[in-house]
Amino acid sequence: MAEKTSKPQSVPVNVDVLADHYQKTFEVAYDTWKERNKIFVYLVLVASVGLMLLLRVPTANDLLVDAIAKFLNITDPIRKADLKSGFPFDILLSAILVVMFYLMQRLYSTNLSVMRNYLYLGALEQDIKPHLGLPSGSIAFTREGGFYWSSRTKMQSVSKYYYVAVLFIILIPYIGIKLFNDFNPFNWVFLVDGIVSALTISYWWEYMRSSLRMDVPKMEEEKVEK
C-alpha cells in the first residue's frame, strides 16, 4: 500500500518578528534613498564642472590649475605658467567621463534598490495586516503601500520623468562634445571614451526603464513555467 503523505503543518506567524523585519527593511531603504540622492547631486556637479572645462571656459581652467598649484605648493610664477600651458586637460576630461560612468552606474544601482525595497515594504504590509486583526479599511501598516499611493500627488508621479530628463541633459552634451573633439579612429583616447560613453548611456537607459517600470503600487506577478 502506498504511504499516506502527511499534510504540511501551518507555522505560527510571529508578528513581532515581522514588524521588526519591516522596520529594519525601512531603515535600509531610507539609507539607500539618501545615498541615491547624494549620488545624483555628485553626478550633476561633476558633469557641470567637466562641461565648463570641456568648453575651455578660461576662468574654470585657471581656477583648476591654481587649485592644483596650491595643493602641490607651487609658488614659482614660471612653474605656474608652465603648468597652465602644459596641463593635460584631455586626460583630465577623459577621467571625468570615467567618474561620470561610475556615478551613473551607482545611481542606477541605488535607485533600483530603493524602488525594490519600497515595493517589498508595500507587499510586506499586506502580509502583516491580517495577523494583527486589523479591521477592513484600516490605514495601519499602509505607510509605503495603500496610504502612500492614495495620497500621492501628480507632481510626485511625474518627478521620475524630470530626473530622467535632467540626467539626459547633463550626460549627452558632455559625451557628444567630448567624442566630437576626440574624433580620430586611430586615437586610443577616442576609442576608450567611446566605450565608456556607451556604457554610461546604457546605464542611463536602464535607469530610465527601471524607474518607469517599478514606480508602481506593486509589480505584476511573473508567470512561472510549470
ROTOR-705224 format. One record per residue: residue in one letter; x, y, z of N, C-alpha, C, O in turn. Coordinates in pm, whole numbers, padded with zeros to 5 digits, always signed. Each point is the difference from the previous one (the first is absolute). Example, Ala and Ser with C-alpha at 12.3 -4.5 7.8 and 13.67 -1.06 7.14 Angstrom:
<recs>
a+01319-00569+00780-00089+00119+00000+00090+00120+00000+00104-00002+00066
s-00139+00107-00138+00082+00119+00006-00077+00109+00073+00051+00111+00017
</recs>
This chain:
<recs>
m+00083-00119+00000-00083+00119+00000+00087+00125+00000+00106+00004+00063
a-00151+00094-00133+00077+00125-00006-00013+00075+00130-00108+00008+00059
e+00219+00046-00014-00001+00073+00124-00077+00131-00015+00008+00066-00104
k-00080-00030+00205-00075+00125-00002+00096+00116+00026+00080-00001+00094
t-00091+00100-00179+00084+00118+00017-00065+00093+00101-00118+00032-00010
s+00195+00010+00107-00053+00089+00104-00014+00141-00054+00085+00048-00075
k-00191+00018+00114-00023+00137-00043+00097+00094+00072+00027-00017+00119
p+00025+00115-00192+00092+00093+00066-00071+00079+00109-00110+00053-00021
q+00173-00045+00136-00059+00073+00110+00029+00149-00013+00110+00040-00038
s-00208+00040+00071+00018+00145-00007+00090+00047+00113-00012-00045+00114
v+00101+00134-00147+00095+00052+00099-00059+00128+00059-00038+00090-00075
p+00031-00079+00207-00055+00122+00060+00085+00121-00034+00123-00007-00002
v-00189+00117-00026+00069+00123-00040+00030+00083+00124-00088+00027+00082
n+00214+00014-00071+00041+00089+00109-00009+00143-00052+00085+00044-00077
v-00188+00028+00121-00025+00135-00051+00114+00094+00039+00037+00088-00077
d+00018-00107+00196+00110+00087+00045+00121-00013-00091+00066+00099-00031
v-00038-00222-00011+00113-00022-00091-00025+00068-00134+00089+00063-00056
l-00213-00075+00005-00034+00064-00127+00008+00152+00011+00052+00067-00089
a-00103-00012+00200+00004+00145+00018+00143+00051+00013+00033+00106-00053
d+00051-00181+00122+00141+00039+00015+00071-00007-00135+00080+00086-00034
h-00111-00191-00042+00058-00013-00135-00045+00115-00089+00078+00053-00079
y-00204-00014+00092-00053+00112-00078+00075+00129+00033+00038+00074-00090
q-00018-00047+00220+00068+00122+00041+00145+00003-00048+00047+00104-00047
k+00023-00216+00059+00139-00005-00046+00009+00016-00151+00093+00064-00051
t-00188-00121-00021-00002+00017-00146-00025+00145-00037+00061+00053-00093
f-00150+00013+00167-00026+00142-00026+00125+00083+00025+00029+00092-00078
e+00046-00121+00183+00122+00074+00029+00103-00018-00110+00068+00095-00039
v-00055-00217-00012+00091-00025-00111-00044+00077-00124+00082+00060-00069
a-00212-00062+00042-00053+00071-00116+00023+00150+00012+00033+00066-00098
y-00049-00012+00219+00018+00144+00020+00146+00040-00016+00031+00103-00060
d+00059-00184+00114+00143+00029-00016+00041-00005-00147+00077+00084-00046
t-00129-00181-00027+00030-00011-00143-00059+00116-00076+00060+00049-00096
w-00178-00004+00137-00065+00117-00062+00087+00123+00014+00017+00076-00095
k+00040-00055+00216+00088+00116+00022+00127-00012-00083+00049+00099-00054
e+00005-00219+00045+00121-00021-00081-00027+00029-00147+00081+00063-00067
r-00196-00108+00017-00037+00025-00140-00009+00149-00029+00048+00045-00104
n-00107+00031+00195-00014+00144-00021+00135+00070-00003+00022+00092-00079
k+00070-00136+00166+00134+00058+00000+00073-00030-00131+00065+00087-00057
i-00078-00209+00010+00067-00038-00124-00052+00083-00117+00077+00039-00087
f-00207-00013+00085-00058+00083-00107+00063+00139+00001+00035+00052-00106
v-00022+00007+00224+00060+00133+00011+00146-00003-00044+00045+00089-00073
y+00030-00190+00116+00140-00013-00039+00013-00011-00152+00089+00060-00060
l-00177-00136-00002+00005-00018-00145-00026+00131-00072+00068+00032-00097
v-00164+00044+00144-00030+00131-00061+00120+00094+00014+00035+00070-00095
l+00026-00068+00213+00114+00089+00023+00120-00040-00087+00064+00086-00061
v-00033-00214+00057+00114-00046-00080-00023+00031-00147+00091+00047-00069
a-00212-00073+00019-00031+00028-00140+00008+00149-00030+00045+00039-00107
s-00089+00045+00200+00003+00144-00021+00144+00052-00005+00035+00079-00088
v+00048-00125+00182+00141+00041+00000+00069-00051-00127+00078+00072-00063
g-00106-00196+00028+00061-00056-00121-00040+00076-00125+00083+00021-00089
l-00208+00022+00082-00046+00073-00118+00067+00136-00009+00034+00045-00109
m-00014+00021+00222+00070+00129-00001+00144-00016-00048+00051+00082-00076
l+00015-00189+00121+00137-00025-00044+00003-00041-00146+00091+00036-00074
l-00192-00112+00033-00006-00046-00138-00019+00116-00097+00054+00000-00111
l-00131+00098+00152-00026+00118-00083+00111+00104+00012-00007+00109-00058
r+00111-00147+00136+00117+00087+00016-00037+00138+00053+00045+00103-00050
v-00130-00104+00154-00031+00126+00067+00126+00047+00071+00048-00068+00090
p+00007+00184-00128+00130+00043+00056+00004+00004+00151+00096-00047+00061
t-00199+00101+00000-00001+00011+00146+00004-00136+00067+00070-00020+00099
a-00146-00076-00155-00003-00134+00057+00137-00067-00010+00046-00063+00094
n+00018+00078-00210+00132-00060-00019+00102+00061+00096+00079-00072+00062
d-00081+00203-00048+00095+00067+00088-00021-00038+00145+00095-00022+00074
l-00222+00014-00033-00029-00037+00138+00047-00142+00031+00052-00028+00108
l-00071-00061-00205+00044-00138+00020+00152-00008+00014+00051-00066+00091
v+00020+00132-00181+00147-00002+00005+00050+00066+00127+00096-00048+00061
d-00159+00158-00020+00040+00068+00124-00022-00091+00121+00082-00002+00092
a-00192-00074-00093-00028-00091+00111+00103-00112+00006+00045-00039+00107
i-00007-00012-00225+00102-00106-00005+00135+00054+00045+00073-00067+00073
a-00039+00190-00117+00126+00060+00041+00004+00022+00152+00103-00021+00063
k-00215+00063-00007-00005+00020+00145+00012-00132+00073+00065-00009+00104
f-00129-00094-00159+00006-00132+00063+00142-00056-00002+00045-00063+00096
l+00027+00087-00208+00138-00047-00014+00102+00098+00056+00121-00023-00006
n-00173+00134+00062+00087+00101+00061+00098+00060-00103+00118+00018+00029
i-00170+00010-00147+00081+00063-00105-00020+00151+00008-00111+00049-00022
t+00215+00024+00053-00009+00146+00015+00078+00075-00108-00021+00120-00017
d+00109-00186-00054+00080+00065-00102-00089+00041-00118-00066-00086-00058
p+00061+00214+00022-00086+00045-00111+00031-00070-00133-00091-00027-00078
i+00218-00003+00052+00037-00066-00125-00055-00142-00005-00053-00043-00102
r+00065-00028+00213-00053-00136+00006-00152+00000-00011-00058-00090-00060
k-00006+00191+00118-00145+00011-00014-00040+00022-00145-00096-00058-00049
a+00173+00144-00020-00029+00026-00141+00020-00125-00084-00080-00029-00089
d+00187-00047+00119+00024-00125-00073-00112-00101+00026-00041-00074-00089
l-00007+00072+00213-00108-00091+00034-00128+00034-00076-00071-00089-00047
k+00043+00219+00034-00120+00042-00072+00011-00031-00149-00098-00040-00063
s+00217+00059+00007+00015-00021-00145+00009-00149-00037-00038-00039-00110
g+00089-00042+00202+00020-00142-00033-00088-00096+00076+00026-00120+00002
f-00132+00171+00062-00085-00089+00078-00078-00095-00091-00059+00045-00098
p+00059-00176+00128-00067-00099-00087-00151+00000+00019-00055-00091+00063
f-00013+00192-00117-00144+00009+00018-00074-00115-00066-00103-00045+00050
d+00154-00005-00164-00068-00109-00068-00006-00125+00087-00103-00068+00004
i+00212+00038+00066+00000-00116+00088-00094+00023+00118-00071-00091+00042
l+00071+00213+00010-00089+00032+00111-00146-00015-00041-00081-00052+00076
l+00049+00098-00196-00139-00009-00048-00042-00145-00020-00115-00036+00023
s+00209-00048-00066-00030-00143-00012-00021-00062+00139-00086-00086+00017
a+00166+00131+00080-00017-00049+00137-00136+00042+00057-00065-00077+00071
i+00023+00199-00104-00132+00046+00044-00110-00086-00062-00100-00030+00066
l+00119-00010-00190-00098-00088-00066-00009-00134+00073-00109-00056+00015
v+00223+00004+00029+00001-00126+00076-00073+00018+00133-00075-00089+00042
v+00097+00202+00024-00071+00028+00126-00150+00009-00024-00079-00049+00081
m+00040+00111-00192-00143+00008-00033-00059-00138-00023-00113-00027+00040
f+00189-00059-00105-00045-00138-00021-00021-00070+00134-00102-00067+00021
y+00198+00082+00070-00010-00064+00131-00122+00052+00076-00075-00078+00058
l+00056+00209-00058-00112+00058+00073-00133-00042-00063-00098-00024+00072
m+00093+00016-00204-00123-00042-00067-00032-00145+00034-00116-00035+00021
q+00218-00049-00015-00021-00141+00037-00049-00010+00144-00091-00078+00030
r+00152+00156+00059-00041-00003+00140-00142+00056+00017-00077-00049+00082
l+00045+00152-00160-00134+00058+00007-00104-00102-00044-00104-00016+00064
y+00132-00053-00173-00092-00104-00048-00017-00110+00106-00112-00043+00027
s+00223-00001+00031-00004-00109+00098-00076+00039+00126-00086-00075+00047
t+00116+00193+00007-00068+00042+00123-00147+00032-00026-00086-00029+00084
n+00056+00089-00199-00140+00028-00033-00080-00129-00012-00115-00007+00044
l+00177-00094-00103-00067-00130-00013-00025-00060+00137-00108-00055+00025
s+00206+00066+00064-00017-00053+00135-00109+00073+00076-00079-00062+00071
v+00074+00194-00086-00103+00079+00068-00139-00043-00045-00087-00025+00083
m+00067+00016-00212-00133-00033-00053-00038-00143+00035-00116-00028+00031
r+00213-00062-00036-00027-00139+00035-00036-00012+00148-00091-00074+00036
n+00163+00146+00050-00027-00006+00143-00138+00055+00035-00070-00056+00084
y+00030+00165-00150-00130+00057+00031-00114-00087-00054-00107-00007+00060
l+00130-00057-00173-00099-00097-00048-00012-00116+00098-00110-00048+00028
y+00224+00005+00024+00000-00109+00096-00071+00040+00130-00073-00080+00058
l+00095+00204-00013-00066+00048+00120-00153+00003-00018-00075-00036+00091
g+00032+00080-00208-00144+00002-00027-00060-00139+00003-00110-00019+00053
a+00182-00079-00110-00049-00138+00002+00007-00058+00141-00087-00078+00039
l+00189+00115+00037+00015-00049+00137-00113+00050+00089-00045-00071+00090
e+00000+00193-00115-00112+00053+00077-00125-00086-00017-00076-00023+00095
q+00057-00024-00218-00116-00086-00026+00010-00132+00075-00102-00059+00036
d+00223+00012-00014+00020-00125+00075-00022+00020+00150-00048-00090+00068
i+00084+00207-00019-00006+00025+00144-00142+00031+00046-00041-00045+00107
k-00035+00122-00184-00132+00047+00043-00095-00111+00045-00063+00014+00104
p+00049-00124-00179-00095-00104+00044+00035-00059+00136-00089-00038+00076
h+00219+00031-00044+00041-00060+00126-00016+00096+00119+00015-00041+00115
l-00045+00167-00143-00025+00096+00106-00148+00013+00033-00038+00067+00096
g-00045-00133-00177-00145+00007+00022-00057+00137-00025-00098+00039+00064
l+00157+00034-00157-00046+00137-00029-00130-00004-00079-00018-00087-00085
p-00073+00181+00112-00126+00003-00074+00021+00040-00145+00102+00060-00035
s-00198-00092-00049+00009+00035-00141+00003+00152-00016-00079+00071+00063
g+00167-00021-00146+00011+00143-00023+00093+00070+00096+00016+00122-00009
s+00046-00195+00101+00093+00062+00094+00124+00049-00073+00048-00064-00093
i+00003+00181+00137+00120+00055-00064+00128-00045+00070+00110+00031-00045
a-00124-00105+00155+00118-00050+00069+00078-00094-00091-00059-00083-00069
f+00190+00098+00068+00090-00078-00084-00035+00016-00148-00006-00098-00075
t-00016+00223+00034-00017+00030-00143+00089+00117-00040-00024+00065-00102
r+00127-00036+00183+00083+00120-00022+00062+00001-00139-00002+00102-00068
e+00058-00215+00025+00064-00006-00131-00087-00069-00103+00043-00020-00114
g-00163-00016+00151-00091-00068-00090-00120+00084-00035+00010+00101-00070
g-00127-00145+00119-00125+00066-00037-00008+00147+00040-00047+00081-00079
f+00092-00046+00200-00009+00139+00045+00087+00091-00085-00041+00110-00037
y+00163-00156+00005+00090+00082-00082-00059+00024-00139-00002+00113-00048
w-00045-00219-00014-00048+00014-00138-00132+00074-00008-00030+00062-00102
s-00050-00066+00207-00127+00073-00001+00021+00150+00018-00085+00079-00041
s+00198-00040+00103+00027+00143+00024+00112+00053-00090+00048+00112+00021
r-00006-00188-00118+00106+00040-00091-00049+00109-00094-00109-00012-00058
t+00187+00119+00041-00040+00112-00084+00044-00022-00145+00083-00087-00029
k-00140+00166-00061+00037-00011-00141+00147+00039-00022+00068-00059-00083
m-00021+00159+00159+00139+00041-00014+00095-00112+00040+00104-00018-00063
q-00140-00058+00165+00080-00116+00037+00000-00105-00110+00101-00067-00023
s-00213+00054-00044-00012-00102-00104+00087+00031-00120+00050-00091-00066
v-00031+00221+00036+00077+00036-00120+00145+00033+00034+00080+00026-00090
s-00045-00027+00218+00138+00037+00037+00103-00093-00062+00111+00043-00031
k-00146-00169+00013+00095-00095-00060+00037+00042-00142+00114-00022-00043
y-00209+00081-00030+00031+00048-00135+00097+00117+00005+00087+00013-00086
y-00101+00073+00187+00089+00114+00013+00143-00045+00029+00095+00053-00058
y-00081-00150+00147+00134-00050+00031+00066-00062-00123+00118+00023-00026
v-00195-00100-00048+00052-00061-00123+00043+00108-00099+00105-00011-00062
a-00188+00116+00048+00030+00108-00093+00125+00078+00042+00083+00034-00083
v-00071-00007+00213+00117+00074+00050+00128-00080-00026+00101+00056-00044
l-00105-00185+00070+00117-00083-00026+00037+00000-00148+00118+00004-00036
f-00219-00009-00049+00025+00004-00145+00066+00132-00039+00092+00003-00081
i-00141+00106+00140+00051+00133-00034+00146+00016+00043+00077+00066-00070
i-00039-00124+00184+00137+00019+00047+00097-00102-00060+00120+00028-00010
l-00170-00143-00031+00089-00104-00052+00028+00016-00149+00115-00004-00043
i-00221+00022-00036+00014-00001-00145+00088+00114-00052+00087-00026-00083
p-00105+00152+00127+00089+00106-00051+00147-00029+00029+00085+00019-00087
y-00055-00063+00208+00140-00025+00034+00056-00113-00086+00108+00012-00058
i-00182-00122+00049+00046-00115-00078+00014+00037-00147+00099-00034-00064
g-00199+00105+00010+00003+00036-00142+00116+00090-00035+00071-00024-00098
i-00050+00129+00179+00109+00094-00028+00136-00066+00021+00093+00023-00077
k-00083-00106+00179+00127-00069+00028+00038-00091-00115+00115+00002-00045
l-00208-00082-00004+00030-00091-00111+00028+00077-00129+00083-00041-00081
f-00154+00153+00062+00023+00081-00120+00141+00057+00000+00068+00001-00102
n-00024+00047+00219+00135+00057+00009+00108-00107-00013+00109+00027-00050
d-00140-00148+00095+00099-00107-00003+00000-00078-00131+00086-00085-00021
f-00183+00113-00068-00022-00089-00113+00126-00023-00082+00058+00092-00059
n-00020-00214+00058+00110-00051-00081+00002-00151+00019+00034-00048+00108
p-00071-00029-00213-00011-00145+00017+00127-00066+00052-00007-00109+00058
f+00122+00173-00076+00125-00061+00043+00051+00061+00132+00114-00024+00041
n-00200+00102+00022+00037+00062+00126-00053-00086+00115-00121-00021+00010
w+00210-00030+00076-00043-00089+00108-00090+00072+00100-00085-00063+00063
v+00104+00194-00048-00086+00076+00091-00143-00001-00051-00094-00016+00079
f+00076+00031-00209-00134-00002-00059-00065-00138+00019-00119-00009+00032
l+00197-00097-00051-00054-00135+00014-00042-00027+00145-00108-00054+00025
v+00193+00092+00070-00033-00021+00141-00122+00084+00039-00091-00049+00067
d+00091+00174-00108-00113+00088+00032-00130-00053-00062-00107+00010+00059
g+00119-00066-00179-00119-00054-00066-00058-00117+00077-00122-00011+00015
i+00208-00077+00035-00047-00115+00077-00062+00044+00131-00108-00046+00038
v+00177+00137+00032-00052+00049+00129-00132+00073-00021-00093-00012+00080
s+00084+00089-00188-00124+00074-00029-00115-00096-00026-00111+00022+00049
a+00136-00128-00127-00104-00098-00030-00049-00068+00128-00120-00023+00017
l+00212-00010+00072-00038-00063+00126-00080+00097+00088-00096-00040+00066
t+00137+00167-00066-00072+00100+00079-00143+00016-00050-00094+00005+00080
i+00078+00004-00211-00134+00016-00057-00086-00123+00026-00120+00011+00022
s+00183-00130-00025-00076-00122+00026-00055-00002+00142-00111-00046+00024
y+00191+00096+00070-00050+00007+00139-00107+00106+00013-00095-00018+00077
w+00106+00129-00149-00106+00100+00001-00129-00061-00055-00108+00025+00054
w+00119-00102-00159-00117-00063-00062-00067-00096+00097-00123-00001+00012
e+00202-00081+00057-00055-00094+00096-00057+00072+00121-00099-00044+00059
y+00161+00156-00022-00055+00082+00108-00140+00049-00037-00092-00004+00081
m+00077+00051-00205-00129+00048-00046-00103-00114-00002-00112+00017+00048
r+00149-00131-00103-00093-00113-00011-00046-00048+00137-00119-00022+00022
s+00214+00007+00070-00037-00050+00133-00085+00102+00075-00089-00038+00075
s+00117+00167-00093-00079+00103+00068-00145+00000-00046-00091+00013+00081
l+00071-00028-00211-00135+00000-00054-00073-00130+00033-00121+00001+00022
r+00194-00112-00020-00065-00130+00020-00032-00027+00146-00101-00065+00030
m+00186+00113+00062-00015-00038+00140-00065+00108+00086-00024-00022+00119
d-00004+00136-00174-00068+00106+00075-00151-00026-00005-00075+00077-00058
v+00034-00187+00120-00139-00046-00001-00035-00052+00139+00090-00029+00080
p-00222+00017-00048-00037-00052+00131+00051-00141+00026+00041-00032+00111
k-00042-00052-00214+00054-00135+00014+00035-00053-00138-00059+00039-00100
m+00156-00129+00097+00043-00059-00126-00097-00108-00043-00059-00070+00083
e+00044+00057-00215-00084-00108-00051+00066-00133+00029+00122-00015-00012
e-00205-00083+00050+00056-00132+00030+00055-00062-00125-00064-00001-00105
e+00185-00052+00116+00064-00065-00113-00060-00138-00022-00032-00070+00096
k+00017+00032-00219-00051-00132-00032+00108-00105+00025+00112+00012-00050
v-00146-00112+00127+00094-00106+00031-00030-00119-00090-00112-00052+00000
e+00212+00010-00075-00019-00114-00089-00007-00129+00080+00078-00022+00092
k-00172-00060-00127-00014-00129+00069+00099-00100-00059+00005-00115+00044
</recs>
